[in-house]
Amino acid sequence: MAGQGSEPGELSDSELLRLLEEAGDDALQPGHSGKPNSSSDLPLESGKMKRKRAQTPLEKYDLNYLCVTDLSTQSWCEQQMVYGRELPQQQAPETVVLLNTGKSIHLARELEVHDVVKVHTTSKEDSWAIKILNLLSVIPVLQAGGCVRELPVFGIIEDVFLMGIIDELCYSAKGELELRELKTRGRPFMPSGAQKKKDYFQVCLYKYIFDAMVQGQLKPDVITSHIHLRPEQPLGSHIREHAQKVGFTVTCFGDLLELMYLNMTLSDIPSIDCLKIEYSHQESNTLLGTEVVQFEEEKVRERAQYYLAYWKGRREVQGVEIEEAWKCQSCSYSEICDWRRKRAEGPEQRSGPKKSK
């Protein structure tokens, strides 16, 4: 998916996540189910055709899961996010440069704590096995009080499967488990309040999902049913060899799922205590500032429910409110934006989640 939801000069986290995923292995894209379209016309006994149900965005884009950054970018501009998925070729060249630079910075940070090895995959189960092995390999490090980076996490909200990659987890001097998210910027100053709002929501979703995992709420069968994976599928030889190198003997995908569930729930890894976002200037590698984010579970859940309602076809796509129309000035899709045109033609109609008092 093409990155959206960023200010000019800001690294798009959705695009970075997709790039990191694609760099991790050469398996089939896990977001594709490979199933026929579920909304095709069906013949009735009377000889008439049943009117087909409108596709949800999840069905339209053939997605079995969403990334955390898919939801967080909706808080910047949902309409822009949709155009980014449908028309990635219209992405500005300078944005591509920033994305590539950001990817390199994140990779360099990851290599500071562990090596990155490319493993050949032959099935969708192999592709997801790599993600799970990445998670399993860092659990002992967390148990020993060490620092880990690029940690994959999975969860369910509103019956939608979500995946994310946490930049860094480490322990503070007080013994608290801290999540640290790095945001690289093309401009040498802190982001606007609107950008911070998007970033705050992203790290709160990471905590929500991670905490649920260590509390045993993500069962193996939930994963396979949502992403249409086969637990009995034998793992490829390269995956089995890699698993042995990191200390696990497995034969099928279901073995790894059970190991992940047991290791996450039976370990003494705590819930995340503190959320921090570090903003850094790409060119100078200068730390611009650090934001400490307050986690409010009810508000996080409400916002997630609202954004997921679009993906599940319960509401239409929404653009920015009139007071945030300044975002359109830097948008690659402003000239073709239906939302912008409709707002110019008629009176404004407010939309979006209710603001907390």
C-alpha positions as CSV (number, residue, x, y, z in Angstrom):
1,M,0.0,0.0,0.0
2,A,1.3,3.4,-0.8
3,G,2.1,5.6,2.2
4,Q,-0.3,8.2,3.3
5,G,-1.2,10.2,6.3
6,S,2.0,12.2,6.5
7,E,2.9,15.9,6.5
8,P,5.3,17.1,3.8
9,G,8.7,15.7,4.6
10,E,7.3,13.2,7.1
11,L,8.1,9.5,6.8
12,S,4.9,7.5,6.1
13,D,4.8,4.6,8.6
14,S,2.3,2.6,6.6
15,E,4.6,2.5,3.6
16,L,7.6,1.7,5.9
17,L,5.8,-1.3,7.4
18,R,4.9,-2.6,4.0
19,L,8.5,-2.2,2.8
20,L,9.8,-4.0,5.8
21,E,7.4,-6.8,5.4
22,E,8.3,-7.2,1.7
23,A,12.0,-7.2,2.5
24,G,11.6,-9.9,5.1
25,D,10.9,-12.8,2.7
26,D,9.8,-13.6,-0.8
27,A,6.6,-15.5,-0.1
28,L,3.1,-14.7,-1.4
29,Q,1.7,-11.5,-0.1
30,P,-0.1,-12.6,3.2
31,G,-2.9,-10.1,2.7
32,H,-4.4,-12.0,-0.2
33,S,-6.8,-14.8,0.6
34,G,-6.7,-16.5,-2.8
35,K,-10.4,-17.1,-2.6
36,P,-13.0,-16.2,-5.2
37,N,-14.9,-12.9,-4.7
38,S,-17.6,-13.5,-2.2
39,S,-20.0,-10.9,-3.6
40,S,-20.6,-12.5,-7.0
41,D,-24.2,-12.9,-8.4
42,L,-25.9,-16.1,-7.4
43,P,-28.6,-17.8,-9.4
44,L,-31.9,-18.4,-7.6
45,E,-34.4,-21.2,-8.2
46,S,-36.8,-18.9,-9.9
47,G,-34.3,-18.2,-12.6
48,K,-33.7,-14.6,-11.5
49,M,-30.3,-13.4,-10.4
50,K,-29.8,-12.4,-6.8
51,R,-28.7,-8.8,-6.4
52,K,-25.1,-8.8,-5.4
53,R,-24.1,-7.3,-2.1
54,A,-21.7,-4.4,-2.2
55,Q,-18.2,-5.2,-1.3
56,T,-16.6,-4.0,1.8
57,P,-13.2,-2.3,1.5
58,L,-11.7,-5.4,3.0
59,E,-13.2,-7.5,0.3
60,K,-12.5,-5.0,-2.5
61,Y,-8.8,-4.9,-1.7
62,D,-8.7,-8.7,-0.9
63,L,-7.4,-8.2,2.6
64,N,-7.4,-10.8,5.4
65,Y,-5.7,-8.4,7.8
66,L,-4.8,-4.7,8.3
67,C,-1.7,-3.1,9.6
68,V,-1.8,-0.9,12.6
69,T,-0.5,2.0,10.4
70,D,-3.6,1.5,8.1
71,L,-5.7,2.7,11.0
72,S,-3.4,5.4,12.3
73,T,-3.2,7.0,8.9
74,Q,-6.9,7.3,8.7
75,S,-6.7,9.9,11.5
76,W,-4.8,12.1,9.1
77,C,-7.0,11.8,6.1
78,E,-9.0,8.7,5.4
79,Q,-9.7,9.7,1.8
80,Q,-6.0,10.3,1.2
81,M,-5.3,6.8,2.5
82,V,-7.8,5.2,0.0
83,Y,-6.3,7.1,-2.9
84,G,-2.9,6.0,-1.8
85,R,-3.9,2.4,-2.0
86,E,-5.6,2.8,-5.4
87,L,-3.2,5.2,-7.0
88,P,0.2,4.7,-5.5
89,Q,1.9,5.8,-8.8
90,Q,0.8,9.3,-8.1
91,Q,3.1,9.5,-5.0
92,A,5.4,12.5,-5.2
93,P,9.1,11.6,-6.0
94,E,10.3,13.5,-2.9
95,T,8.1,11.3,-0.7
96,V,9.6,8.1,-2.2
97,V,13.1,9.5,-1.3
98,L,12.1,10.1,2.2
99,L,10.6,6.6,2.5
100,N,13.7,5.0,1.3
101,T,15.8,7.1,3.7
102,G,13.6,6.2,6.6
103,K,13.7,2.5,5.7
104,S,17.5,2.6,5.8
105,I,17.6,4.3,9.2
106,H,15.2,1.8,10.7
107,L,17.3,-1.1,9.2
108,A,20.5,0.4,10.6
109,R,18.9,0.6,14.1
110,E,17.7,-3.0,13.9
111,L,21.2,-4.2,12.9
112,E,22.6,-2.6,16.1
113,V,20.9,-5.3,18.2
114,H,20.7,-8.3,15.9
115,D,21.4,-9.6,12.4
116,V,18.9,-9.7,9.6
117,V,18.8,-13.0,7.6
118,K,16.8,-13.5,4.5
119,V,15.0,-16.9,4.5
120,H,13.4,-18.4,1.5
121,T,9.7,-19.2,1.7
122,T,7.4,-21.4,-0.4
123,S,3.9,-20.8,1.1
124,K,1.8,-18.2,2.9
125,E,2.3,-20.3,6.1
126,D,6.1,-20.0,5.6
127,S,5.7,-16.2,5.3
128,W,3.8,-15.9,8.6
129,A,6.2,-18.4,10.2
130,I,9.0,-15.9,9.8
131,K,7.0,-13.3,11.6
132,I,6.3,-15.7,14.4
133,L,9.9,-16.9,14.6
134,N,11.0,-13.2,14.8
135,L,8.7,-12.8,17.8
136,L,9.8,-16.0,19.5
137,S,13.5,-15.2,19.1
138,V,13.3,-12.0,21.1
139,I,11.2,-13.3,24.0
140,P,14.3,-14.6,25.9
141,V,15.9,-11.2,25.4
142,L,13.0,-9.4,26.9
143,Q,12.9,-11.9,29.8
144,A,16.5,-11.2,30.5
145,G,15.9,-7.4,30.6
146,G,17.4,-6.7,27.2
147,C,16.4,-4.4,24.3
148,V,14.6,-5.6,21.2
149,R,13.7,-3.9,17.9
150,E,11.3,-4.5,15.0
151,L,9.0,-6.7,17.2
152,P,6.0,-8.1,15.3
153,V,2.7,-8.1,17.2
154,F,-0.8,-9.4,16.2
155,G,-4.3,-8.9,17.6
156,I,-8.0,-8.7,17.0
157,I,-10.2,-5.6,17.2
158,E,-13.8,-5.7,16.1
159,D,-13.3,-9.1,14.6
160,V,-10.6,-7.7,12.3
161,F,-7.0,-9.1,12.4
162,L,-4.3,-6.5,12.9
163,M,-0.5,-6.7,12.6
164,G,2.1,-4.2,13.6
165,I,5.8,-3.9,14.1
166,I,7.0,-2.2,17.3
167,D,10.2,-0.2,16.7
168,E,11.7,-0.9,20.2
169,L,10.9,-2.4,23.5
170,C,13.3,-2.0,26.5
171,Y,13.3,-1.5,30.2
172,S,13.7,1.8,32.0
173,A,15.9,2.4,35.0
174,K,12.7,1.9,37.1
175,G,12.2,-1.5,35.6
176,E,9.2,-0.4,33.5
177,L,8.7,-1.9,30.0
178,E,8.9,1.0,27.5
179,L,7.8,1.2,23.9
180,R,9.9,3.6,21.9
181,E,8.7,4.6,18.4
182,L,11.1,6.3,16.0
183,K,9.7,8.9,13.6
184,T,12.1,10.3,11.1
185,R,11.3,13.7,9.5
186,G,12.5,15.5,6.4
187,R,12.3,18.9,8.2
188,P,14.3,19.8,11.3
189,F,11.4,20.6,13.6
190,M,8.7,18.8,15.6
191,P,5.5,17.8,13.8
192,S,2.1,19.5,14.1
193,G,-0.6,18.5,16.6
194,A,-2.4,16.7,13.8
195,Q,0.6,14.6,13.0
196,K,1.2,13.8,16.7
197,K,-2.4,12.7,17.1
198,K,-1.8,10.1,14.4
199,D,1.4,8.9,16.0
200,Y,-0.1,8.8,19.5
201,F,-2.9,6.5,18.2
202,Q,-0.4,4.2,16.5
203,V,1.7,3.5,19.6
204,C,-1.5,3.1,21.7
205,L,-2.7,0.4,19.3
206,Y,0.7,-1.3,19.7
207,K,0.2,-1.4,23.4
208,Y,-3.4,-2.6,23.1
209,I,-2.3,-5.5,20.9
210,F,0.9,-6.5,22.8
211,D,-0.8,-6.5,26.2
212,A,-3.6,-8.8,24.8
213,M,-0.9,-11.2,23.6
214,V,0.9,-11.5,26.9
215,Q,-2.5,-11.9,28.6
216,G,-3.3,-14.9,26.4
217,Q,-6.2,-13.4,24.5
218,L,-4.9,-14.3,21.1
219,K,-5.5,-18.0,20.6
220,P,-3.8,-19.9,17.7
221,D,-7.1,-20.9,16.1
222,V,-8.1,-17.2,15.9
223,I,-5.1,-16.5,13.8
224,T,-5.6,-19.3,11.3
225,S,-9.3,-18.6,10.9
226,H,-8.9,-14.9,10.3
227,I,-5.9,-15.1,7.9
228,H,-7.0,-18.4,6.3
229,L,-3.9,-20.3,7.2
230,R,-3.5,-24.1,7.5
231,P,-2.1,-25.2,10.8
232,E,-1.3,-28.6,9.4
233,Q,0.7,-27.2,6.5
234,P,4.3,-28.5,6.6
235,L,6.9,-25.8,6.9
236,G,9.5,-25.4,4.1
237,S,13.0,-26.8,4.7
238,H,14.5,-23.3,4.9
239,I,12.0,-22.3,7.6
240,R,12.7,-25.5,9.6
241,E,16.5,-24.9,9.4
242,H,16.1,-21.3,10.5
243,A,13.8,-22.4,13.4
244,Q,16.5,-24.8,14.6
245,K,19.1,-22.1,14.5
246,V,17.0,-20.0,16.9
247,G,16.3,-23.0,19.2
248,F,13.0,-24.5,17.9
249,T,12.2,-27.8,16.4
250,V,9.0,-27.6,14.4
251,T,7.4,-29.4,11.4
252,C,4.2,-27.7,10.7
253,F,2.8,-24.2,11.0
254,G,0.5,-25.1,13.9
255,D,3.5,-26.1,16.0
256,L,4.8,-22.5,15.7
257,L,1.4,-21.0,16.7
258,E,1.3,-23.1,19.8
259,L,4.9,-22.2,20.7
260,M,4.1,-18.5,20.3
261,Y,0.9,-18.7,22.4
262,L,2.7,-20.6,25.2
263,N,5.8,-18.5,25.2
264,M,3.9,-15.2,25.3
265,T,1.4,-16.3,28.0
266,L,3.7,-18.3,30.3
267,S,6.7,-15.9,30.2
268,D,7.0,-13.2,32.8
269,I,6.9,-10.4,30.2
270,P,4.8,-7.6,31.6
271,S,2.4,-5.3,29.8
272,I,3.8,-2.2,28.4
273,D,4.1,0.6,31.0
274,C,5.3,3.6,29.1
275,L,4.9,4.9,25.5
276,K,7.4,7.2,24.0
277,I,7.8,8.7,20.5
278,E,11.2,10.0,19.4
279,Y,11.3,12.4,16.4
280,S,14.5,12.6,14.5
281,H,15.7,14.7,11.6
282,Q,16.7,12.4,8.7
283,E,19.6,14.5,7.2
284,S,21.4,15.4,10.4
285,N,20.3,12.4,12.5
286,T,19.5,14.9,15.3
287,L,16.9,14.1,17.9
288,L,14.2,16.8,17.7
289,G,12.2,15.8,20.7
290,T,10.5,13.0,22.7
291,E,6.8,12.7,23.4
292,V,5.4,10.7,26.3
293,V,2.0,9.3,25.3
294,Q,-0.9,8.6,27.8
295,F,-2.8,5.4,27.1
296,E,-6.5,5.6,27.6
297,E,-7.9,2.2,26.6
298,E,-11.6,3.2,26.1
299,K,-10.7,6.1,23.8
300,V,-8.3,3.9,21.8
301,R,-11.0,1.2,21.4
302,E,-13.6,3.8,20.3
303,R,-11.3,5.3,17.7
304,A,-10.4,1.8,16.4
305,Q,-14.0,0.9,16.1
306,Y,-14.8,4.0,14.1
307,Y,-11.9,3.5,11.7
308,L,-12.7,-0.2,11.3
309,A,-16.3,0.6,10.5
310,Y,-15.1,1.9,7.1
311,W,-13.1,-1.2,6.3
312,K,-16.1,-3.4,7.2
313,G,-18.4,-1.4,4.9
314,R,-20.5,0.2,7.7
315,R,-19.9,3.7,6.5
316,E,-18.5,5.7,3.6
317,V,-15.0,7.0,3.4
318,Q,-14.5,10.4,5.0
319,G,-12.0,13.2,4.2
320,V,-10.8,15.9,6.4
321,E,-13.1,18.3,8.2
322,I,-13.2,21.9,6.9
323,E,-10.9,23.2,9.7
324,E,-8.2,20.8,8.5
325,A,-8.5,21.6,4.8
326,W,-4.9,22.9,5.1
327,K,-3.8,19.2,4.8
328,C,-5.0,19.3,1.1
329,Q,-2.2,21.7,0.2
330,S,0.4,19.0,0.5
331,C,-1.7,16.1,-0.8
332,S,-0.8,14.4,-4.1
333,Y,-4.5,13.6,-4.8
334,S,-6.0,17.1,-4.1
335,E,-6.8,17.7,-7.8
336,I,-8.8,14.5,-8.2
337,C,-10.3,14.3,-4.7
338,D,-14.0,13.6,-4.7
339,W,-14.3,14.6,-1.0
340,R,-12.8,18.0,-1.7
341,R,-15.0,18.5,-4.7
342,K,-18.2,17.7,-2.8
343,R,-17.2,20.0,0.0
344,A,-16.7,22.8,-2.4
345,E,-20.1,22.2,-4.1
346,G,-22.3,21.9,-1.0
347,P,-22.6,22.7,2.7
348,E,-20.3,21.0,5.1
349,Q,-21.6,18.0,7.0
350,R,-19.6,17.0,10.0
351,S,-18.5,13.4,10.3
352,G,-16.1,11.3,12.3
353,P,-16.0,10.0,15.8
354,K,-17.4,12.1,18.6
355,K,-14.8,14.2,20.3
356,S,-14.3,13.6,24.0
357,K,-15.2,16.4,26.3
